[in-house]
Amino acid sequence: MDIITLVSGVVALLIGIAVGYVIRQSLASKSVSSVEGKIKTRLKEAEEKSLTLILEAEKKSADILAQSKNDERDVRNKLEKLEERIINKEEDLNKRINNLEGEQKKLGIEAERIKKAEHEIEELKNRAVTELAKVAKLSESEAREKIISEIREKYRIELAELMQKLEKEKADNLEKKGLDIITTAVQRYARSHISELTTSVFNLPSEEFKGKIIGREGRNIRALERETGVEFIVDETPDAIIISSFDPLRREIAKLALEKLVADGRIQPAKIEEKVEEARQEINKRMHEIGEAAAFELGIYDLPKEIIQLLGRLHFRTSFGQNVLTHSIEMAYISGMLAAELGANVEIAKKGALVHDIGKAIDHDVEGTHVELGRKILKKYGIDEKIIQAMESHHEEYPFSTPESYIVTAADVLSAARPGARRGTSENYFKRLEDLEKIASSFAGVKTSYAIAAGRELRIFVIPEKIDDFGMLQLARDIALKVQSELKYPGEIKVNVIRESRAVEYAR
């Protein structure tokens, strides 16, 4: 029984193994078939994709080949055209060379002919001189000299008279033409001349304001004179104050400061300082506006703003009693018209005339002639060298280098020579007052100096930290001695040195 059971178990085991094997083989066969199918599918897809890529590559290569053929054809066409042009130019050049060779041959033949003719003329001349020498019993050289001297003597007087006549006619024509041009230019420009005075009148709303302006013990009017550098004459004219100074700019600042003080109503030293400073700022703005207006009037629009500002400052500057800006504008008009008549550069002539006295805007503050200062200013702000050349010769400090420089100088003379345009005595007076202030300002420790009372008083304000009370006495004496040694003046000049100390603090 045990054996049968054992055999049955073995048989069953073998059968189970056989069945498992068969099942495993079946499953393996199915798996292999599935993988092979996938591989075949992917291979087919890869073949189709590669075929597509090959077709696309062939198409692109065909396109590239066609484009390259087109490019090659274009290059060939260009080369053919270039070759054709070169051939045409060579043919043209050969024709020109042939023509030149023909002309050269003609010229050679003509030169030989002329040389032959000259030789024949020389032979005839020598034969004539020889024959003349035989007849006159003179040598060849003597005969030649005699003929030449006889001809020279015969026509010398006629030639001299003719030359004098031509020179006179030429000079008369030139003078007439020049006078016509100058007269036309001056007549076309008609600006009235207003001589500058040394005083300005400020009208008051009422006589009561005179007391306020004078202030207690005169402190207000002293503060005004100290800050503005002018002299106020209060008692001579009813309802008005006369402002006296040789400097128009100071008079204008003082007048504007008075307007502001009267409008404010509070007149005291602190307020005076404030309003004078406001007036200075306002005058600076007005200078720029005046300079712009002058340039605009002349049609000049490209000057730097610094030059425009200095032009406006010339409105408050006089020369021999003539307003410098008015003089410069008049010169610009005349220069432009002269340049147009003479065929010169109108723009350069006008600009050169307008800025010819630009150095006078700062010659009170800087050493040097106004021409040299003007050249430095114009170069500093990049003005065209031709304009500088046009203005630098108007006092003949520099040589005339351009036609416009002659024109500007002529316009300067015409403007200055107008009847009533200038007054020499007033200029000498102004020059003496300027020299007084320059002498005082040349000493160390001087803050400001003003020549007032028609030059009879020199009022000097010193820096208190640098000049003590004893130094004031020494400074006044030194300035007086220098004025005596360097200036000529009638009467005497009072040297008044003022030292003022201030202590300022703020309550916060």
C-alpha positions as CSV (number, residue, x, y, z in Angstrom):
1,M,0.0,0.0,0.0
2,D,2.8,2.3,0.8
3,I,4.5,1.5,-2.4
4,I,1.4,2.2,-4.4
5,T,0.9,5.5,-2.6
6,L,4.5,6.4,-3.2
7,V,4.3,5.4,-6.9
8,S,1.1,7.4,-7.2
9,G,2.7,10.4,-5.6
10,V,5.7,10.2,-7.9
11,V,3.5,9.8,-10.9
12,A,1.4,12.8,-9.8
13,L,4.5,14.8,-9.3
14,L,5.8,13.9,-12.7
15,I,2.5,14.7,-14.3
16,G,2.5,18.1,-12.4
17,I,6.0,18.9,-13.6
18,A,5.1,18.0,-17.2
19,V,1.9,20.1,-17.1
20,G,3.8,23.1,-15.6
21,Y,6.5,22.8,-18.2
22,V,3.9,22.7,-21.0
23,I,2.1,25.7,-19.5
24,R,5.5,27.6,-19.1
25,Q,6.5,26.9,-22.6
26,S,3.2,28.1,-23.9
27,L,3.4,31.4,-21.9
28,A,7.0,31.9,-23.1
29,S,6.0,31.4,-26.7
30,K,3.2,34.0,-26.4
31,S,5.6,36.5,-24.8
32,V,8.2,36.0,-27.5
33,S,5.6,36.5,-30.2
34,S,4.4,39.7,-28.6
35,V,8.0,41.2,-28.3
36,E,8.7,40.2,-31.9
37,G,5.6,42.0,-33.0
38,K,6.5,45.1,-31.2
39,I,10.0,45.0,-32.7
40,K,8.7,44.6,-36.2
41,T,6.2,47.4,-35.7
42,R,9.0,49.8,-34.5
43,L,11.3,48.7,-37.2
44,K,8.6,49.5,-39.8
45,E,8.0,52.9,-38.2
46,A,11.7,53.6,-38.2
47,E,12.0,52.6,-41.8
48,E,9.1,54.9,-42.7
49,K,10.6,57.8,-40.7
50,S,14.0,57.3,-42.3
51,L,12.4,57.2,-45.7
52,T,10.7,60.5,-44.9
53,L,13.9,62.1,-43.7
54,I,15.8,60.9,-46.8
55,L,13.1,62.4,-49.0
56,E,13.3,65.7,-47.1
57,A,17.1,65.8,-47.2
58,E,17.0,65.1,-51.0
59,K,14.5,67.9,-51.4
60,K,16.6,70.4,-49.3
61,S,19.7,69.4,-51.2
62,A,17.9,69.9,-54.5
63,D,16.8,73.4,-53.3
64,I,20.3,74.3,-52.1
65,L,21.8,73.1,-55.4
66,A,19.2,75.2,-57.4
67,Q,19.9,78.3,-55.2
68,S,23.7,77.8,-55.6
69,K,23.1,77.6,-59.4
70,N,21.1,80.8,-59.3
71,D,23.8,82.6,-57.2
72,E,26.4,81.3,-59.6
73,R,24.5,82.6,-62.5
74,D,24.1,86.1,-60.9
75,V,27.8,86.3,-60.1
76,R,28.6,85.3,-63.6
77,N,26.3,88.0,-65.0
78,K,27.8,90.6,-62.7
79,L,31.3,89.6,-63.7
80,E,30.3,89.7,-67.4
81,K,28.9,93.3,-66.9
82,L,32.0,94.4,-65.0
83,E,34.2,92.9,-67.7
84,E,32.2,94.7,-70.3
85,R,32.5,98.0,-68.4
86,I,36.3,97.5,-68.1
87,I,36.6,96.8,-71.8
88,N,34.6,99.9,-72.6
89,K,36.8,102.0,-70.3
90,E,39.9,100.6,-71.8
91,E,38.6,101.4,-75.3
92,D,37.7,105.0,-74.2
93,L,41.1,105.3,-72.6
94,N,42.9,104.1,-75.7
95,K,40.9,106.7,-77.8
96,R,41.9,109.5,-75.4
97,I,45.5,108.4,-75.5
98,N,45.4,108.4,-79.3
99,N,43.8,111.8,-79.3
100,L,46.4,113.1,-76.9
101,E,49.2,111.7,-79.1
102,G,47.6,113.5,-82.1
103,E,47.4,116.7,-80.1
104,Q,51.0,116.3,-79.0
105,K,52.1,115.9,-82.6
106,K,50.2,119.0,-83.6
107,L,51.7,121.0,-80.7
108,G,55.2,119.8,-81.7
109,I,54.7,120.9,-85.3
110,E,53.3,124.2,-84.1
111,A,56.2,124.7,-81.7
112,E,58.7,124.0,-84.5
113,R,56.9,126.5,-86.7
114,I,57.0,129.2,-83.9
115,K,60.6,128.5,-83.3
116,K,61.3,128.9,-87.0
117,A,59.4,132.1,-87.1
118,E,61.2,133.5,-84.1
119,H,64.5,132.6,-85.7
120,E,63.5,134.4,-88.9
121,I,62.4,137.5,-86.9
122,E,65.7,137.6,-85.1
123,E,67.6,137.4,-88.4
124,L,65.5,140.2,-89.8
125,K,66.0,142.3,-86.6
126,N,69.8,141.7,-86.7
127,R,69.9,142.6,-90.4
128,A,67.9,145.8,-89.8
129,V,70.2,146.8,-86.9
130,T,73.2,146.1,-89.1
131,E,71.9,148.2,-91.9
132,L,70.9,151.0,-89.5
133,A,74.4,150.9,-88.0
134,K,76.0,151.2,-91.5
135,V,73.8,154.2,-92.4
136,A,74.1,155.9,-89.0
137,K,77.8,154.9,-88.6
138,L,76.9,153.4,-85.2
139,S,77.7,150.0,-83.7
140,E,74.9,147.6,-83.1
141,S,74.7,148.1,-79.4
142,E,74.8,151.9,-79.8
143,A,72.0,151.8,-82.4
144,R,69.9,149.6,-80.1
145,E,70.4,152.0,-77.1
146,K,69.6,155.0,-79.3
147,I,66.3,153.5,-80.6
148,I,65.2,152.5,-77.1
149,S,66.0,155.9,-75.6
150,E,64.2,157.7,-78.4
151,I,61.1,155.6,-78.0
152,R,61.3,155.9,-74.2
153,E,61.6,159.7,-74.3
154,K,58.9,160.0,-76.9
155,Y,56.3,158.1,-75.0
156,R,57.4,158.7,-71.4
157,I,55.4,161.9,-70.8
158,E,52.3,160.4,-72.5
159,L,52.6,157.2,-70.4
160,A,53.0,159.2,-67.2
161,E,50.0,161.4,-67.9
162,L,48.0,158.4,-68.8
163,M,48.9,156.6,-65.6
164,Q,48.1,159.6,-63.5
165,K,44.8,160.0,-65.2
166,L,43.9,156.3,-64.7
167,E,45.0,156.5,-61.0
168,K,42.9,159.6,-60.4
169,E,39.9,158.1,-62.2
170,K,40.3,154.9,-60.2
171,A,40.7,156.8,-56.9
172,D,37.7,159.0,-57.7
173,N,35.6,156.0,-58.6
174,L,36.6,154.1,-55.5
175,E,36.0,157.1,-53.2
176,K,32.6,157.8,-54.8
177,K,31.6,154.1,-54.5
178,G,32.8,154.0,-50.9
179,L,30.9,157.2,-50.0
180,D,27.8,155.8,-51.7
181,I,28.0,152.6,-49.7
182,I,28.7,154.3,-46.4
183,T,26.0,157.0,-46.9
184,T,23.5,154.3,-47.9
185,A,24.3,152.2,-44.8
186,V,24.1,155.1,-42.4
187,Q,20.9,156.5,-43.9
188,R,19.2,153.1,-43.8
189,Y,19.9,152.8,-40.1
190,A,18.0,155.4,-38.1
191,R,18.3,155.0,-34.3
192,S,18.0,158.0,-32.1
193,H,21.0,158.8,-29.8
194,I,20.3,159.4,-26.2
195,S,23.2,160.6,-24.1
196,E,23.5,159.0,-20.7
197,L,23.4,161.3,-17.7
198,T,25.0,160.9,-14.3
199,T,21.8,161.2,-12.4
200,S,18.4,159.5,-12.2
201,V,15.2,160.9,-10.7
202,F,13.0,158.7,-8.4
203,N,9.5,160.1,-7.9
204,L,8.0,159.6,-4.4
205,P,4.2,159.1,-3.7
206,S,4.4,161.9,-1.2
207,E,6.9,164.2,0.5
208,E,6.5,162.1,3.8
209,F,8.6,159.3,2.4
210,K,11.7,161.5,2.4
211,G,11.8,161.3,6.2
212,K,11.5,157.5,6.1
213,I,14.2,157.2,3.6
214,I,16.6,159.5,5.6
215,G,15.7,157.6,8.8
216,R,16.6,158.4,12.4
217,E,19.9,160.4,12.4
218,G,20.3,159.5,8.7
219,R,20.9,155.8,9.3
220,N,18.6,154.6,6.4
221,I,20.1,156.9,3.8
222,R,23.6,155.9,4.9
223,A,22.7,152.2,4.6
224,L,21.3,152.9,1.1
225,E,24.5,154.7,0.0
226,R,26.6,152.0,1.6
227,E,24.8,149.1,-0.1
228,T,24.3,150.7,-3.6
229,G,27.4,152.9,-3.9
230,V,25.4,156.0,-5.2
231,E,24.6,159.4,-3.7
232,F,21.0,160.3,-2.8
233,I,20.1,164.0,-3.0
234,V,16.9,164.3,-1.0
235,D,16.1,168.0,-0.5
236,E,16.4,169.7,-3.9
237,T,13.4,168.4,-5.8
238,P,9.8,168.2,-4.3
239,D,8.3,164.6,-4.2
240,A,11.5,163.2,-5.8
241,I,14.9,161.9,-4.9
242,I,17.9,162.4,-7.2
243,I,20.2,159.4,-7.5
244,S,23.7,160.4,-8.5
245,S,26.5,158.1,-9.8
246,F,28.7,157.8,-12.9
247,D,27.8,154.1,-13.1
248,P,24.3,153.5,-14.7
249,L,24.1,150.0,-13.2
250,R,24.4,151.3,-9.7
251,R,21.8,153.9,-10.4
252,E,19.4,151.4,-11.7
253,I,19.9,149.0,-8.7
254,A,19.4,151.9,-6.3
255,K,16.3,153.1,-8.2
256,L,14.8,149.6,-8.2
257,A,15.6,149.1,-4.5
258,L,13.9,152.4,-3.6
259,E,10.8,151.2,-5.6
260,K,10.7,148.0,-3.6
261,L,11.2,149.8,-0.2
262,V,8.5,152.4,-1.0
263,A,6.1,149.6,-2.0
264,D,6.9,147.6,1.2
265,G,6.6,150.7,3.4
266,R,9.1,149.3,6.0
267,I,12.3,151.2,5.5
268,Q,15.1,150.2,7.9
269,P,18.8,149.0,7.4
270,A,18.0,145.3,7.5
271,K,15.1,145.7,5.0
272,I,17.4,147.9,2.8
273,E,20.0,145.2,2.5
274,E,17.3,142.7,1.6
275,K,15.7,144.9,-1.1
276,V,19.1,145.9,-2.6
277,E,20.0,142.3,-3.0
278,E,16.6,141.6,-4.5
279,A,17.2,144.5,-6.9
280,R,20.6,143.1,-7.9
281,Q,19.0,139.7,-8.7
282,E,16.2,141.3,-10.7
283,I,18.7,143.4,-12.6
284,N,20.7,140.3,-13.5
285,K,17.5,138.7,-15.0
286,R,16.8,142.0,-16.8
287,M,20.3,142.0,-18.3
288,H,19.7,138.6,-19.9
289,E,16.3,139.8,-21.3
290,I,18.0,142.9,-22.7
291,G,20.8,140.9,-24.3
292,E,18.3,138.5,-25.8
293,A,16.2,141.3,-27.2
294,A,19.3,142.9,-28.8
295,A,20.4,139.6,-30.4
296,F,16.8,138.9,-31.6
297,E,16.6,142.4,-33.1
298,L,19.6,141.7,-35.2
299,G,18.5,138.1,-36.1
300,I,21.3,136.4,-34.2
301,Y,20.1,133.3,-32.4
302,D,23.2,131.1,-31.7
303,L,25.1,133.1,-29.1
304,P,25.8,131.4,-25.7
305,K,23.8,132.5,-22.7
306,E,26.9,133.9,-21.0
307,I,27.6,136.2,-24.0
308,I,23.9,137.2,-24.0
309,Q,24.2,138.1,-20.3
310,L,27.3,140.3,-20.9
311,L,25.5,142.0,-23.8
312,G,22.7,142.9,-21.4
313,R,25.3,144.3,-19.0
314,L,26.5,146.7,-21.7
315,H,23.1,148.4,-21.6
316,F,24.3,149.8,-18.2
317,R,27.8,150.8,-19.5
318,T,28.7,154.1,-21.3
319,S,31.6,155.1,-23.5
320,F,32.1,158.9,-23.9
321,G,28.5,159.3,-22.8
322,Q,27.2,156.8,-25.5
323,N,25.4,153.7,-24.4
324,V,27.7,150.8,-25.3
325,L,24.9,148.3,-26.2
326,T,23.1,150.9,-28.4
327,H,26.4,151.7,-30.0
328,S,27.1,147.9,-30.6
329,I,23.6,147.4,-32.1
330,E,24.1,150.3,-34.4
331,M,27.5,149.0,-35.5
332,A,26.0,145.6,-36.2
333,Y,23.4,147.1,-38.5
334,I,25.9,149.2,-40.4
335,S,28.4,146.3,-40.6
336,G,25.8,144.0,-42.0
337,M,24.8,146.6,-44.7
338,L,28.4,147.3,-45.6
339,A,29.2,143.6,-45.8
340,A,26.2,143.0,-48.1
341,E,27.3,145.9,-50.4
342,L,30.9,144.7,-50.5
343,G,30.2,141.0,-50.9
344,A,31.7,140.0,-47.5
345,N,30.2,137.6,-44.9
346,V,27.2,139.5,-43.5
347,E,26.7,137.2,-40.5
348,I,30.3,137.4,-39.3
349,A,30.4,141.2,-39.7
350,K,27.2,141.6,-37.7
351,K,28.3,139.3,-34.9
352,G,31.8,140.8,-34.8
353,A,30.3,144.3,-34.5
354,L,27.8,143.2,-31.8
355,V,30.4,141.7,-29.5
356,H,33.3,144.1,-30.3
357,D,33.0,145.8,-26.9
358,I,32.0,142.8,-24.9
359,G,35.2,143.2,-22.8
360,K,33.8,146.5,-21.4
361,A,31.2,144.5,-19.5
362,I,33.9,143.3,-17.1
363,D,36.8,145.8,-17.5
364,H,35.8,147.4,-14.2
365,D,36.6,144.1,-12.4
366,V,39.5,142.6,-14.4
367,E,42.8,144.1,-15.5
368,G,43.5,144.5,-19.2
369,T,42.2,146.4,-22.3
370,H,38.6,145.7,-23.3
371,V,39.8,144.3,-26.6
372,E,42.0,141.7,-24.9
373,L,39.3,140.9,-22.4
374,G,36.8,140.5,-25.2
375,R,39.0,138.1,-27.1
376,K,39.5,135.9,-24.0
377,I,35.7,135.9,-23.3
378,L,34.8,134.9,-26.8
379,K,37.4,132.2,-27.0
380,K,36.3,130.8,-23.6
381,Y,32.7,130.4,-24.8
382,G,33.7,128.9,-28.2
383,I,32.9,131.7,-30.5
384,D,34.0,131.2,-34.1
385,E,37.6,132.4,-34.7
386,K,36.4,134.5,-37.7
387,I,34.1,136.5,-35.5
388,I,37.0,137.1,-33.1
389,Q,39.2,138.2,-36.0
390,A,36.5,140.6,-37.1
391,M,36.3,142.4,-33.7
392,E,39.9,142.3,-32.5
393,S,41.2,145.0,-34.9
394,H,38.7,147.8,-34.2
395,H,41.3,149.8,-32.1
396,E,44.2,148.4,-34.3
397,E,45.7,146.5,-31.4
398,Y,45.7,143.5,-33.7
399,P,46.4,143.5,-37.5
400,F,43.5,143.4,-40.0
401,S,43.3,139.8,-41.1
402,T,39.8,139.5,-42.8
403,P,37.6,141.8,-44.9
404,E,35.1,141.8,-42.0
405,S,37.7,143.3,-39.6
406,Y,37.9,146.3,-41.9
407,I,34.1,146.6,-42.0
408,V,33.7,146.4,-38.2
409,T,36.4,149.1,-37.7
410,A,34.7,151.4,-40.3
411,A,31.3,150.8,-38.6
412,D,32.8,151.7,-35.2
413,V,34.2,155.0,-36.6
414,L,30.9,155.8,-38.3
415,S,28.8,155.1,-35.1
416,A,31.2,157.1,-32.8
417,A,31.5,160.0,-35.2
418,R,27.8,160.8,-35.4
419,P,27.0,164.3,-34.2
420,G,25.9,164.1,-30.5
421,A,26.8,160.5,-30.2
422,R,29.6,161.0,-27.7
423,R,30.9,163.5,-25.2
424,G,34.6,163.5,-24.4
425,T,34.5,165.5,-21.2
426,S,32.1,163.2,-19.5
427,E,34.2,160.2,-20.4
428,N,37.3,161.8,-18.8
429,Y,35.2,162.5,-15.7
430,F,34.0,158.9,-15.6
431,K,37.5,157.6,-16.1
432,R,38.7,159.6,-13.1
433,L,36.0,158.2,-10.9
434,E,36.8,154.6,-12.0
435,D,40.5,155.1,-11.4
436,L,39.7,156.4,-7.9
437,E,37.7,153.2,-7.1
438,K,40.4,151.0,-8.6
439,I,43.1,152.6,-6.4
440,A,41.1,152.0,-3.3
441,S,40.2,148.4,-4.2
442,S,43.9,147.6,-4.8
443,F,44.6,147.7,-1.1
444,A,44.3,144.5,1.0
445,G,41.4,144.4,3.4
446,V,39.1,146.6,1.3
447,K,35.6,145.2,0.8
448,T,34.1,147.8,-1.5
449,S,34.8,151.4,-2.5
450,Y,32.6,154.0,-4.1
451,A,33.5,157.4,-5.6
452,I,30.6,159.8,-4.7
453,A,29.9,163.5,-4.6
454,A,31.2,164.0,-8.2
455,G,34.5,162.5,-7.2
456,R,35.1,164.7,-4.2
457,E,34.7,161.8,-1.8
458,L,36.0,158.3,-1.9
459,R,34.0,156.1,0.5
460,I,35.7,152.8,1.4
461,F,34.3,149.9,3.4
462,V,36.8,147.5,4.9
463,I,36.7,143.9,6.3
464,P,36.7,144.4,10.1
465,E,38.5,141.1,10.7
466,K,41.4,142.2,8.5
467,I,41.6,146.0,9.3
468,D,41.5,147.2,12.9
469,D,40.9,150.8,14.1
470,F,44.6,151.7,13.9
471,G,44.8,150.1,10.5
472,M,41.9,152.3,9.3
473,L,44.0,155.4,9.9
474,Q,47.0,154.0,8.1
475,L,44.9,152.8,5.2
476,A,43.2,156.2,4.7
477,R,46.6,157.9,4.6
478,D,48.1,155.3,2.2
479,I,45.1,155.6,-0.2
480,A,45.2,159.4,-0.1
481,L,49.0,159.4,-0.9
482,K,48.5,157.0,-3.8
483,V,45.6,159.1,-5.2
484,Q,47.8,162.2,-4.9
485,S,50.7,160.6,-6.8
486,E,48.7,158.8,-9.6
487,L,45.8,161.1,-10.4
488,K,45.2,164.7,-11.5
489,Y,42.0,166.3,-10.2
490,P,40.7,169.7,-9.2
491,G,40.3,170.6,-5.5
492,E,40.6,167.9,-2.9
493,I,39.2,164.4,-2.4
494,K,38.0,163.2,0.9
495,V,39.1,159.6,1.7
496,N,36.5,158.1,4.1
497,V,37.3,154.7,5.5
498,I,34.4,152.9,7.3
499,R,34.8,149.8,9.5
500,E,31.6,148.2,10.7
501,S,31.4,145.2,13.0
502,R,28.3,143.0,13.2
503,A,27.2,140.2,15.6
504,V,24.5,137.9,14.3
505,E,22.6,135.2,16.2
506,Y,19.3,133.4,15.7
507,A,16.7,132.6,18.3
508,R,15.3,129.1,17.6
